[in-house]
């Protein structure tokens, strides 16, 4: 059993996007769909494919910091502000598993790094394409839409 979609959105995704100055309905829906596709909303937070809700790999995490966030010190500081003071220094990748707001910020930065125009918040296939491009290049669009229908659609009136 993972995290309730409505609570993930209300207490993690929305506040993180607002904090980053990146909030919009599509961003909320996309991150919710990515979490559903990658980890069934947190049913399993760690496996060989990556860490946390969004299953972000260590090399991908490091590359994001080295090649994207390092180019924007203000943004890097905002994202770093979400990480634990001491734990980040000793185990930065563990933050992706134990710190939901930090993991959400990193997931959004991975999306943003791609510079792909966002679809409408109700364009499931458009969001699936971004998920595949950013998180699962070998993934099938139906994997995203199926996860959405399983984990988010039943609670759609309560999701965000």
N, C-alpha and C positions, 0 to 999 in steps of 0.2 A: 504494500500500500504506500503510495507516494503522498505528496502534499496536495491538499485541496487546491484546485485551480484558482478558485476565488480568493483564497488566502494568499497564495503565491503571488497573484497579481496585486492584491491590495496592500500587502505588507512587505513585499520584496521588489517586484518588478516596477510598479508605478513609482514608489519613493526613490528607487535608484535612478530611474530615467529622469525624474524631476531634479534630483540632486545633480545629475550630469548636464542638465539643460537640454535633454534630448527627448523629452516626453511627447508622445503622440499615440493615438489609438492603434495605428499600425505597428509601432514599435512594441507596445504591450502585447498585442495579439501574436506577433512574430516570435517574441521571446517565450511566450507561453507555449506556442506550437513547437519551438525548438526543444524546450524542456520536456514536452510530452514525447517528442520523437527520439530524443537522445537517451532519456532515462525513465520514461513513464512517470514524469513529474516527481522524480526522486525515489522511485522504488528501489533503485540500485545506484549508489553514488560513486562507486569506484570499480573500474574494471580495466582491462588491458588497453581499451580504446581511449581512455581519458578519465578525468576527474570531475566529479560533481554533477549537478543537474544538467549541465550542457555537454558533458563528456569532452572536456578540452584537454588535449594532450600536452605534456610538458614542453616538448619542442615548440609547439604552436604558441603556447603561453609565452615562452621566452622570446620567440621571434616577434610576437606582437609588441612586447616591451622594447626590444632592440631596434625594430624597424618602423614602428608606427608611433607608439607613445613617446619614445625618446625624441621625436621630432617636434613634439608639442608639450613643452614643460608644464604649462598650466593644466592641460588635460591630464598629463601623467600624474601631477600632484593631486588632482581631484580623485583619480582612480586609486592612487596609493593611499589616500585618506580613508578609503573604505576597508583597507587591509588592517589586520591586527598589528599593533605596534611592534612586538617582539617576534611573534610567530612567523610573520612574513619574512623576516631576515633569515631565520633558521630553516624554514620550509615553505618557500613561496608557493609551490604547487599545491601543497595541502590546503591553502586558503581556498582553492577552487572547490574543495569538497566540504569544508566546514564553515565557510563564510558565504552565505547565499547572496548577499548584496555585492560583495566583491566579484563572485563568479558571474553574477548578472551583468555587472559593468564590463567585465572582460568579454563576455559573450556579445554584448552590444558593440564593443570596440571592434571585435572580429567582423561583425556585420558592416559597421561603418567603414572599416578599412577597405572593403570591397568596392565602395563607391557605387553601389547599385541603387538605382531609384527604387523607392519603396512603393509597393502596390497599395491599393485600398485595403483597409482593415478587414474587409469581408472577401478579399480575393485569395482564397485558399491556395489555388495553384500558383499564384504569384509569390506567396509566402513560401510555398514548398520549393520553388525554384531558388529562392535566396538561401533557404536551409541547405539544399543540395550543393549549391555553389560554395557556401561558406563552411559547412560542417560535414557533409557526406557526399563528396564528389561521385562516388559510386552508388549513392542512394537512389531509390526510385521515388518519384513524386508521390506515388500511392502510399509509400511508407509514412510520409508526413501526413497526408490526408487521413489515413487510417488511424494514426495516433491521435490526430485532432478529433476525429469522430468518437474514438474510444474514451479519451481522457478529458476533453474539453466540451464538446458539443452537448453531452447530457446535462451539463451544468451551465450552458451558455447564458442563461438569464442571470446567473450568479457569478460568472467568470471574472469580469472586470468591472 
